[in-house]
């Protein structure tokens, strides 16, 4: 995977979830005035040891998501990034059935979402 790409779009409901796009969209091609994280979920190449969520050769964020969040779907959703997804490689379907509830900007996180995000997360609570 090259630079960042959008692979899902945020949907409204009782809780924000994501709907998966059939194909990724290069984030650089999106309008400059668009608040991308408010509309899309993005993916990018794993930065491994340069990422605050990378611990002992694995993604600690994926591990916390599986540990703290309940599944929100019963079957893994179609996903344009699965073949390159670190969460999928490390946690398989356990990560995929929780993925639709993971959003970049959460203004009213639950205690489980805060635990899944970890200490290094910054929440803007309104």
Residue frames as qw, qx, qy, qz and C-alpha x, y, z in Angstrom:
[[0.000, 0.890, 0.455, 0.000, 0.00, 0.00, 0.00],
 [0.426, 0.432, -0.026, 0.794, 1.35, 3.38, -0.89],
 [0.059, -0.202, 0.284, -0.935, 0.19, 6.62, 0.71],
 [0.311, 0.219, 0.686, -0.620, -3.08, 6.95, 2.61],
 [0.254, -0.155, -0.684, -0.666, -6.27, 5.79, 0.96],
 [0.572, -0.068, 0.314, -0.755, -9.93, 5.90, 1.93],
 [0.200, 0.025, -0.960, -0.193, -11.47, 2.43, 2.23],
 [0.164, -0.547, -0.813, 0.118, -14.69, 3.14, 4.15],
 [0.103, -0.466, -0.125, -0.870, -17.19, 5.93, 4.64],
 [0.041, 0.088, 0.712, -0.696, -18.77, 6.92, 7.94],
 [0.325, -0.450, -0.653, -0.516, -22.50, 6.30, 8.32],
 [0.277, -0.295, 0.384, -0.830, -24.88, 7.71, 10.91],
 [0.632, -0.332, -0.666, -0.216, -27.11, 5.71, 13.20],
 [0.656, -0.738, -0.144, -0.071, -27.41, 5.18, 16.93],
 [0.560, -0.613, 0.350, 0.434, -23.59, 4.93, 16.85],
 [0.397, 0.750, -0.395, -0.353, -21.34, 5.94, 13.95],
 [0.832, -0.048, 0.526, 0.168, -20.24, 2.94, 11.89],
 [0.036, 0.535, -0.546, -0.643, -18.39, 2.59, 8.63],
 [0.844, 0.433, 0.261, -0.180, -19.62, 1.31, 5.30],
 [0.570, -0.342, 0.552, 0.503, -16.91, -0.24, 3.17],
 [0.421, 0.686, -0.259, -0.535, -16.08, 1.04, -0.31],
 [0.953, 0.269, 0.135, 0.003, -15.67, -1.45, -3.16],
 [0.725, 0.385, -0.088, 0.564, -12.38, 0.18, -4.12],
 [0.476, -0.538, -0.179, 0.672, -9.93, 2.38, -2.26],
 [0.275, 0.919, 0.152, 0.238, -9.71, 6.06, -3.06],
 [0.591, 0.158, -0.214, 0.762, -6.32, 7.77, -2.98],
 [0.280, -0.756, -0.411, 0.425, -6.63, 10.31, -0.16],
 [0.272, -0.335, 0.213, 0.876, -4.58, 12.82, -2.18],
 [0.016, 0.277, 0.652, 0.705, -7.35, 12.88, -4.80],
 [0.181, -0.712, -0.666, 0.131, -10.02, 13.99, -2.31],
 [0.083, 0.867, 0.148, 0.468, -10.98, 17.69, -2.17],
 [0.417, 0.254, -0.450, 0.747, -8.52, 19.75, -0.13],
 [0.292, -0.365, 0.204, -0.860, -11.32, 21.49, 1.79],
 [0.810, -0.272, -0.410, -0.318, -12.86, 18.19, 2.94],
 [0.398, -0.562, 0.624, -0.370, -12.33, 17.16, 6.55],
 [0.564, 0.238, -0.756, -0.233, -11.38, 13.66, 5.44],
 [0.163, 0.040, -0.909, 0.383, -11.45, 11.95, 8.86],
 [0.412, 0.175, 0.436, -0.781, -15.01, 13.21, 9.41],
 [0.727, 0.356, -0.152, -0.567, -16.18, 11.38, 6.29],
 [0.820, 0.327, -0.465, -0.070, -13.82, 8.47, 5.58],
 [0.794, -0.499, 0.321, 0.134, -11.75, 5.82, 7.34],
 [0.417, 0.783, -0.455, -0.078, -8.23, 5.84, 5.97],
 [0.943, -0.203, 0.165, 0.207, -5.56, 3.19, 5.67],
 [0.264, 0.855, -0.446, 0.007, -1.85, 3.50, 5.09],
 [0.744, 0.249, -0.578, 0.222, 1.18, 1.28, 5.21],
 [0.749, -0.632, -0.168, 0.106, 1.99, 0.13, 8.75],
 [0.159, 0.865, -0.367, 0.301, 4.82, 2.21, 10.18],
 [0.832, -0.085, -0.490, 0.248, 5.76, -0.62, 12.56],
 [0.611, -0.319, -0.379, 0.618, 8.28, 0.59, 15.17],
 [0.135, 0.159, 0.024, 0.978, 7.67, 4.24, 14.25],
 [0.457, -0.501, -0.410, -0.610, 4.05, 3.95, 15.46],
 [0.274, -0.404, 0.547, -0.680, 3.02, 4.50, 19.08],
 [0.854, -0.079, 0.177, -0.484, 0.68, 1.48, 18.80],
 [0.813, 0.342, -0.470, 0.013, 3.38, -0.95, 17.66],
 [0.471, -0.634, 0.547, -0.277, 4.67, -3.14, 20.49],
 [0.550, -0.272, 0.790, 0.009, 6.75, -6.33, 20.40],
 [0.045, -0.137, 0.804, 0.577, 6.42, -6.77, 16.64],
 [0.018, 0.506, 0.840, 0.196, 2.62, -6.46, 16.57],
 [0.147, -0.465, -0.182, -0.854, -0.14, -3.88, 16.43],
 [0.092, -0.176, -0.759, 0.620, -1.25, -3.27, 20.00],
 [0.410, 0.133, 0.033, -0.902, -4.23, -1.24, 18.73],
 [0.639, 0.022, -0.621, -0.453, -5.65, -4.31, 16.96],
 [0.412, -0.084, -0.852, 0.313, -5.10, -6.37, 20.12],
 [0.083, 0.163, 0.507, -0.842, -6.91, -3.78, 22.28],
 [0.521, 0.078, -0.257, -0.810, -9.80, -3.54, 19.81],
 [0.633, -0.056, -0.746, -0.199, -10.31, -7.31, 19.99],
 [0.329, -0.109, -0.764, 0.544, -9.94, -7.29, 23.77],
 [0.038, 0.252, 0.442, -0.860, -12.20, -4.34, 24.62],
 [0.453, 0.213, -0.150, -0.853, -14.81, -3.98, 21.87],
 [0.642, 0.206, 0.701, -0.232, -17.73, -6.29, 21.22],
 [0.261, 0.140, 0.739, 0.604, -18.37, -7.51, 17.67],
 [0.329, 0.427, 0.186, -0.821, -20.82, -5.34, 15.73],
 [0.685, 0.342, -0.377, -0.522, -21.38, -7.65, 12.74],
 [0.871, -0.178, 0.430, -0.155, -21.73, -11.42, 12.54],
 [0.858, 0.301, 0.256, 0.327, -19.82, -11.91, 9.28],
 [0.417, -0.402, 0.211, 0.787, -16.66, -10.22, 8.10],
 [0.417, 0.805, 0.181, -0.380, -17.59, -7.36, 5.78],
 [0.747, 0.494, 0.160, 0.415, -16.18, -7.04, 2.26],
 [0.344, -0.855, 0.109, 0.372, -13.04, -4.93, 2.49],
 [0.619, 0.770, -0.115, 0.103, -10.79, -3.37, -0.15],
 [0.073, 0.790, -0.561, 0.236, -7.68, -3.47, 2.10],
 [0.902, -0.343, 0.199, -0.171, -7.94, -6.95, 3.66],
 [0.913, 0.282, -0.116, 0.273, -5.06, -8.40, 1.62],
 [0.440, 0.489, -0.314, 0.684, -2.75, -5.74, 3.10],
 [0.471, -0.726, -0.002, -0.501, -4.42, -5.21, 6.48],
 [0.210, 0.383, -0.766, 0.472, -2.20, -5.74, 9.52],
 [0.557, -0.171, 0.465, -0.667, -5.23, -6.17, 11.81],
 [0.906, 0.188, -0.127, -0.358, -6.48, -8.99, 9.54],
 [0.633, 0.414, -0.629, 0.181, -3.05, -10.66, 9.44],
 [0.091, 0.318, -0.730, 0.598, -2.68, -10.50, 13.21],
 [0.359, 0.046, 0.648, -0.670, -6.22, -10.94, 14.55],
 [0.025, 0.191, 0.912, 0.361, -8.17, -12.32, 11.58],
 [0.245, -0.562, -0.611, -0.502, -11.95, -12.23, 11.69],
 [0.426, -0.604, -0.512, 0.438, -11.91, -11.18, 15.36],
 [0.185, -0.344, 0.035, 0.920, -10.66, -7.76, 14.19],
 [0.054, -0.174, -0.603, -0.776, -12.91, -7.61, 11.11],
 [0.300, -0.601, -0.717, -0.190, -16.16, -8.10, 13.05],
 [0.352, -0.697, -0.331, 0.529, -15.21, -5.16, 15.28],
 [0.394, -0.004, 0.282, 0.875, -13.74, -2.90, 12.59],
 [0.031, 0.639, 0.526, 0.560, -17.00, -1.19, 11.50],
 [0.386, -0.864, -0.320, 0.039, -17.18, 0.66, 14.84],
 [0.595, -0.375, 0.053, 0.709, -13.63, 2.03, 14.72],
 [0.303, 0.887, 0.229, 0.261, -13.59, 5.68, 13.69],
 [0.540, 0.316, -0.199, 0.754, -10.83, 8.26, 13.66],
 [0.067, -0.270, 0.257, -0.925, -12.66, 11.03, 15.48],
 [0.436, -0.488, -0.754, -0.051, -14.98, 10.01, 18.25],
 [0.078, -0.503, 0.159, -0.846, -16.53, 12.91, 20.17],
 [0.667, -0.404, 0.252, -0.573, -18.43, 10.72, 22.65],
 [0.496, 0.270, -0.825, 0.008, -16.41, 7.54, 23.24],
 [0.846, -0.445, -0.174, -0.236, -17.64, 4.79, 25.52],
 [0.509, -0.696, 0.505, -0.030, -15.36, 3.47, 28.26],
 [0.872, 0.057, 0.449, 0.186, -14.67, 0.41, 26.08],
 [0.596, 0.745, 0.088, 0.285, -13.71, 2.61, 23.13],
 [0.120, -0.914, 0.350, -0.166, -11.36, 4.61, 25.35],
 [0.723, -0.424, 0.543, 0.057, -9.73, 1.39, 26.59],
 [0.834, 0.354, 0.357, 0.228, -9.40, 0.10, 23.02],
 [0.371, 0.898, -0.071, 0.228, -7.83, 3.35, 21.83],
 [0.784, -0.067, -0.273, 0.554, -5.22, 3.20, 24.58],
 [0.407, -0.692, -0.187, 0.566, -3.39, 5.82, 26.61],
 [0.345, -0.193, 0.338, 0.854, -1.84, 7.51, 23.58],
 [0.121, 0.598, 0.657, 0.443, -5.20, 8.38, 22.03],
 [0.011, -0.147, -0.200, 0.969, -6.48, 11.92, 22.15],
 [0.040, 0.599, 0.788, 0.140, -10.24, 12.32, 22.36],
 [0.092, -0.138, -0.010, -0.986, -12.08, 15.52, 21.69],
 [0.115, -0.482, -0.857, 0.141, -15.12, 15.12, 23.89],
 [0.086, -0.378, -0.200, -0.900, -17.86, 17.66, 23.30]]
